[in-house]
Amino acid sequence: MTGRPLEEAVYICLCNGITDRAVQSAIDAGACRPREVYQGCGCKAQCGACTPTILSLLRDAREGAPRT
């Protein structure tokens, strides 16, 4: 252990139980659209409340924003 606290996953989609790590993994695997992120996580959009956050993460990835 390095002495710093482990970063906890943050839930992005409560309907499907998708975390920020799962979204990032889908993006790293080539997802470019929210539906591709959902597919990469093995699910489909439910209520859609998470879509703006997924879009933001996709935009950040395209722009090369550093991951937090």
Secondary structure by P-SEA (a helix, b strand, c coil): ccccccbbbbbccccccccaaaaaaaaaaccccaaaaaaaaccccccccaaaaaaaaaaaaaaccccc
